[in-house]
């Protein structure tokens, strides 16, 4: 970790969180540490193997059968917005591995009894609101370009989007809007959930710390956001099988990025 500059964010409960600047190399180091945690106890990832792909498959079928094929890509891309919340058990596993604590099922899932659970749920609601706002925005964009003309199949829709000027307008504007939503989620929650699990501060303070972290280290954290978005999207496109590996590794990596950024003082 090179060239650190400390900025202290005053938090409640007599806790000070010092936000450090990190470099791009710290992201790669954190990914290696995340992979190490993933390999340490892969039996804990049943929820990544079952829950996450299950939600994706349900949404895929829903989009294919309800004349909403045009929302399939936004829904898959939008999973990245919900990832920080879904990964809370992964953060807890990494925290316990770091401290040499028991990482059995019962201990890991005790995180739901954490004093910070209310704050965690507040942040989760914020992410779900952001997700649905993104889906609504994507649908409005499609309607503004296509009116009531809905695609009858995924294949025909892909041909229309790729081979027509109107389709390219949809691609360009859709990606632009998506980037705005992704940056909002990144700035507000990139390390917010690990902060809550580790320090039990308020949701507002956790958001402030995340925003300060992005302001101090924009290049490495934007790179991290791109890696997560791309990895989760590719994992979804591979019939969601890729999520079995990508999602847990990204979750554990987020914990190690948090550790490199935040120094906790009581």
C-alpha positions as CSV (number, residue, x, y, z in Angstrom):
1,X,0.0,0.0,0.0
2,X,1.8,3.1,-1.2
3,X,1.3,6.8,-0.7
4,X,-1.3,6.8,2.0
5,X,-2.9,10.0,3.2
6,X,-5.2,9.8,6.1
7,X,-8.5,11.6,6.6
8,X,-10.5,11.0,9.7
9,X,-14.3,10.6,9.5
10,X,-15.8,11.1,13.0
11,X,-18.5,8.4,13.7
12,X,-20.9,7.7,16.4
13,X,-20.3,5.4,19.4
14,X,-16.8,7.0,19.9
15,X,-15.4,5.3,16.8
16,X,-13.1,7.0,14.4
17,X,-12.6,5.7,10.9
18,X,-9.5,6.9,9.2
19,X,-9.9,6.6,5.4
20,X,-6.6,5.9,3.6
21,X,-5.7,6.3,-0.1
22,X,-4.9,3.0,-1.9
23,X,-3.3,2.2,-5.2
24,X,-4.4,0.0,-8.1
25,X,-1.9,-2.7,-6.8
26,X,-3.9,-2.9,-3.6
27,X,-6.9,-4.0,-5.7
28,X,-4.9,-6.9,-7.2
29,X,-3.6,-7.9,-3.8
30,X,-7.1,-7.8,-2.3
31,X,-8.3,-10.1,-5.2
32,X,-5.6,-12.6,-4.3
33,X,-6.7,-12.5,-0.7
34,X,-10.3,-12.9,-1.7
35,X,-9.4,-15.9,-3.8
36,X,-7.5,-17.3,-0.7
37,X,-10.6,-16.9,1.4
38,X,-12.8,-18.5,-1.3
39,X,-10.5,-21.5,-1.4
40,X,-10.3,-21.8,2.4
41,X,-13.9,-22.9,2.9
42,X,-15.9,-23.3,-0.3
43,X,-18.7,-25.2,1.5
44,X,-20.0,-21.9,2.8
45,X,-21.1,-20.7,-0.6
46,X,-24.3,-22.6,-1.0
47,X,-26.2,-19.4,-1.1
48,X,-24.1,-18.1,-4.0
49,X,-24.6,-21.4,-5.8
50,X,-28.4,-21.6,-5.2
51,X,-29.8,-18.2,-4.2
52,X,-28.1,-15.9,-6.7
53,X,-28.5,-18.0,-9.8
54,X,-32.0,-18.9,-8.8
55,X,-33.0,-15.3,-8.6
56,X,-31.4,-14.7,-12.0
57,X,-33.1,-17.7,-13.6
58,X,-36.5,-16.6,-12.3
59,X,-36.0,-13.1,-13.7
60,X,-34.8,-14.6,-17.0
61,X,-37.9,-16.7,-17.4
62,X,-40.1,-13.8,-16.3
63,X,-38.6,-11.5,-18.9
64,X,-38.9,-14.1,-21.6
65,X,-42.5,-14.9,-20.9
66,X,-44.0,-11.5,-20.1
67,X,-43.2,-9.5,-23.2
68,X,-40.4,-7.8,-21.4
69,X,-37.4,-9.3,-23.2
70,X,-36.0,-5.8,-23.5
71,X,-35.5,-5.7,-19.8
72,X,-33.4,-8.9,-19.6
73,X,-30.1,-7.2,-20.1
74,X,-30.9,-4.3,-17.6
75,X,-32.0,-6.9,-15.0
76,X,-28.8,-9.0,-15.4
77,X,-26.6,-5.9,-15.3
78,X,-28.5,-4.6,-12.3
79,X,-27.5,-7.6,-10.2
80,X,-24.2,-5.7,-9.6
81,X,-26.3,-3.0,-7.7
82,X,-27.5,-5.6,-5.3
83,X,-24.2,-7.5,-4.8
84,X,-22.9,-5.5,-1.8
85,X,-25.9,-6.5,0.3
86,X,-26.1,-10.1,-0.9
87,X,-22.4,-10.6,0.1
88,X,-22.8,-9.7,3.8
89,X,-22.2,-13.4,4.8
90,X,-19.0,-13.4,2.7
91,X,-17.8,-10.3,4.6
92,X,-18.5,-12.1,7.9
93,X,-16.6,-15.2,6.7
94,X,-13.5,-13.1,5.8
95,X,-13.8,-11.2,9.1
96,X,-13.8,-14.4,11.1
97,X,-11.0,-15.9,9.0
98,X,-8.9,-12.8,9.7
99,X,-9.5,-13.1,13.4
100,X,-9.0,-16.8,13.6
101,X,-12.6,-17.3,14.7
102,X,-15.1,-20.2,14.1
103,X,-16.5,-20.0,10.6
104,X,-19.2,-22.7,11.0
105,X,-22.6,-22.2,9.6
106,X,-24.1,-21.1,12.9
107,X,-21.5,-18.5,13.7
108,X,-21.5,-17.0,10.2
109,X,-25.2,-16.6,10.0
110,X,-25.2,-14.9,13.5
111,X,-24.5,-11.7,11.5
112,X,-28.2,-11.3,11.1
113,X,-28.4,-10.7,14.9
114,X,-25.8,-8.0,14.7
115,X,-26.6,-4.7,16.4
116,X,-26.0,-3.2,13.0
117,X,-28.8,-5.2,11.2
118,X,-31.1,-2.3,11.1
119,X,-28.5,-0.1,9.4
120,X,-27.7,-3.0,7.0
121,X,-31.3,-3.3,6.1
122,X,-31.5,0.5,5.5
123,X,-28.7,0.2,3.0
124,X,-30.2,-2.8,1.4
125,X,-33.5,-1.0,0.9
126,X,-31.5,1.8,-0.7
127,X,-29.9,-0.6,-3.1
128,X,-33.2,-2.2,-4.0
129,X,-34.7,1.2,-4.7
130,X,-31.7,2.0,-6.9
131,X,-32.2,-1.3,-8.7
132,X,-35.8,-0.8,-9.5
133,X,-35.2,2.8,-10.5
134,X,-32.6,1.5,-13.0
135,X,-35.1,-1.0,-14.4
136,X,-37.8,1.7,-14.7
137,X,-35.4,4.0,-16.4
138,X,-34.4,1.3,-18.9
139,X,-38.0,0.6,-19.7
140,X,-38.7,4.3,-20.2
141,X,-35.8,4.6,-22.5
142,X,-37.0,1.6,-24.5
143,X,-40.5,3.0,-24.7
144,X,-39.3,6.4,-25.9
145,X,-37.5,4.7,-28.8
146,X,-39.9,1.8,-29.6
147,X,-43.2,3.0,-28.3
148,X,-45.6,0.0,-27.9
149,X,-43.5,-2.2,-30.2
150,X,-42.3,-5.0,-28.0
151,X,-39.8,-7.7,-29.1
152,X,-41.4,-11.2,-29.6
153,X,-38.2,-13.1,-29.0
154,X,-34.7,-12.6,-27.6
155,X,-33.0,-13.4,-30.9
156,X,-35.1,-10.9,-32.9
157,X,-34.5,-8.3,-30.2
158,X,-30.7,-8.8,-30.4
159,X,-30.8,-8.5,-34.2
160,X,-32.8,-5.3,-34.0
161,X,-30.5,-3.7,-31.4
162,X,-27.3,-4.6,-33.1
163,X,-28.2,-4.0,-36.8
164,X,-30.3,-0.8,-36.6
165,X,-29.5,2.9,-35.8
166,X,-32.3,2.9,-33.3
167,X,-30.8,-0.1,-31.5
168,X,-27.4,1.6,-31.2
169,X,-29.1,4.7,-29.7
170,X,-30.6,2.3,-27.1
171,X,-27.2,0.7,-26.5
172,X,-25.4,4.0,-26.1
173,X,-28.0,5.8,-24.0
174,X,-28.7,2.7,-21.9
175,X,-25.0,2.3,-21.0
176,X,-24.8,5.9,-20.2
177,X,-27.7,5.7,-17.8
178,X,-26.4,2.5,-16.4
179,X,-23.0,4.0,-15.6
180,X,-24.8,6.7,-13.6
181,X,-26.6,4.2,-11.5
182,X,-23.4,2.1,-11.1
183,X,-21.4,5.1,-10.0
184,X,-24.1,6.0,-7.4
185,X,-24.0,2.5,-6.0
186,X,-20.2,2.4,-6.0
187,X,-19.8,5.8,-4.3
188,X,-22.3,5.1,-1.6
189,X,-21.7,1.4,-0.8
190,X,-18.3,0.2,-2.1
191,X,-17.2,-0.5,1.5
192,X,-20.4,0.5,3.4
193,X,-21.5,-3.0,4.4
194,X,-18.1,-4.1,5.7
195,X,-18.0,-0.9,7.7
196,X,-21.3,-1.7,9.3
197,X,-20.4,-5.3,10.1
198,X,-17.0,-4.3,11.6
199,X,-17.8,-1.1,13.5
200,X,-21.6,-1.0,14.0
201,X,-21.9,2.7,13.1
202,X,-24.9,4.3,11.4
203,X,-25.8,3.7,7.8
204,X,-25.3,7.4,7.0
205,X,-21.7,7.2,8.5
206,X,-21.0,4.1,6.4
207,X,-22.1,5.9,3.3
208,X,-20.0,8.9,4.2
209,X,-17.0,6.6,4.6
210,X,-17.6,5.0,1.2
211,X,-17.9,8.3,-0.5
212,X,-14.7,9.5,1.2
213,X,-12.9,6.4,0.1
214,X,-13.9,6.9,-3.6
215,X,-12.9,10.5,-3.4
216,X,-9.5,9.6,-2.0
217,X,-8.9,6.6,-4.3
218,X,-11.0,7.2,-7.5
219,X,-8.9,5.2,-9.9
220,X,-8.5,2.0,-8.0
221,X,-12.1,1.9,-6.8
222,X,-13.5,2.7,-10.2
223,X,-11.4,-0.1,-11.6
224,X,-12.8,-2.3,-8.9
225,X,-16.3,-1.3,-9.8
226,X,-15.6,-2.2,-13.5
227,X,-14.2,-5.5,-12.5
228,X,-17.2,-6.4,-10.4
229,X,-19.7,-5.3,-13.0
230,X,-18.0,-7.1,-15.8
231,X,-17.4,-10.2,-13.8
232,X,-21.0,-10.5,-12.6
233,X,-22.4,-9.8,-16.0
234,X,-20.1,-12.4,-17.7
235,X,-21.1,-14.8,-14.9
236,X,-24.7,-14.2,-15.6
237,X,-24.3,-14.7,-19.4
238,X,-22.6,-18.0,-18.8
239,X,-26.0,-19.4,-17.7
240,X,-25.2,-17.9,-14.3
241,X,-22.6,-20.6,-13.7
242,X,-19.8,-18.1,-13.5
243,X,-21.4,-16.5,-10.5
244,X,-20.6,-19.5,-8.4
245,X,-17.0,-18.4,-8.5
246,X,-17.1,-14.7,-9.3
247,X,-19.6,-13.6,-6.7
248,X,-17.9,-15.2,-3.7
249,X,-14.4,-14.0,-4.7
250,X,-15.7,-10.5,-5.2
251,X,-17.4,-10.5,-1.9
252,X,-14.3,-11.6,0.0
253,X,-12.2,-9.2,-2.0
254,X,-14.4,-6.3,-0.9
255,X,-13.7,-7.1,2.7
256,X,-9.9,-6.9,2.1
257,X,-10.3,-3.7,0.2
258,X,-12.2,-2.3,3.2
259,X,-9.3,-3.4,5.4
260,X,-6.8,-1.6,3.3
261,X,-8.8,1.6,3.2
262,X,-10.2,1.9,6.7
263,X,-8.3,2.1,10.0
264,X,-10.6,1.8,13.0
265,X,-9.8,3.6,16.3
266,X,-11.9,3.4,19.5
